[in-house]
Amino acid sequence: MMIRMGFAEGWRRWIHACVFQSSMSVLVNGNPTEDFKVGKGLRQGDPLSPFLFLIVAEGLTCLMRRAVDNNIFQGYKVSNNITFHTLQFADDTIIVGE
């Protein structure tokens, strides 16, 4: 998806490293443990999280649009000229169809 959105290879590598090669420590009785590798995912509150969400949300929207265009999925018809299939707000997504 990032390639389709025009992300340069350097950005894609940087994002991949942030997600798959990060390390952290935990406070135990007020003292930090030694750093350990995190296999995957982001820590809570990571500033990269909203940007990754937007990339994924855009990907989902493109897939839904393609499914509707190819008659694989039918959205909800509100009137003669208005049909919708996906509602997105903040970090919520609703897929609507008949």
N, C-alpha and C positions, 0 to 999 in steps of 0.2 A: 504494500500500500504506500509506503514512504517513497518508493521509486516512482510510482504513478503520480504522486503528489509533487514530485520534483526535488526531493531531498537529495543533496549531494552525498557521495559515498562517505565523506568525512563525518557528516552529521549522523548518518546511519550507524557508522561504527561507534561513534561517541554514545549514542543512545543505547546501542547493544551493550556496550561496556558498563553503562550505568545500571542496566537491568540485570545483567548476568555475571558481572565481575566485581560487585561491590562487597564491602566487608563492614562489619559493625561490632559493637561490644554492648554488653548489658550491665546495668548497675545492679550489684548484689550488695545489700547492706550499705549502700552509698558509695561503693567502690566499683570502678569499671573492670570488667573482665578483660582478658586479652582479646584482641580482634579475631573474628572468625569470618570465613567466607559465607556469603549468602548465596544459595544455589540459584535462586530466581526471585523475581518480584521486586517491589519497591517497598521501602519502609513507609509507615504511616506519615503523612504530611510531606512526602517528597515533592519538591517543586516541579518535578518532571511529570508527575501523575496527571494533572489536568491536560497537558499537551498530548500525552499518549491517549487519554480518553477521547480527545477531539479527533485524533487520527483514526481510532477504531470506530467512533461514531460516524465519521465521514465514510469509512469503508462499508459499514452496515447500510447507510443510506444509498450508496452506489449499488450495492448488491440488491437491495429492495427495489430500486428503480429499474434495474435490469430485469428482475423477476417479473415486475409488472409489465414492462415493455415486451417481454417474451411470452406473456400470458401464462406464466407459471404461478403467479399470485395475483389476486384481485383485491384492490384496496376497497375502501368504503366510500360509496357514492353519496355525497351530501346534496347535490343538486345536479341538474343536467350538465353543467360545465365544471363541477368541482368534485374531484375524487382525491382522497389522501390515503396513505398506507403507513406512514410513520410519524409519530409525534415525539419530539425530543425537547427536553427542557432540563437545564443544569446537568445532573448525572442520571436522569431518568429517561427511559426509552419505552414507548408503547407502540407495538405493531398492531395495526388495525386492518381487518379484512373480512370478507364475506365468504 
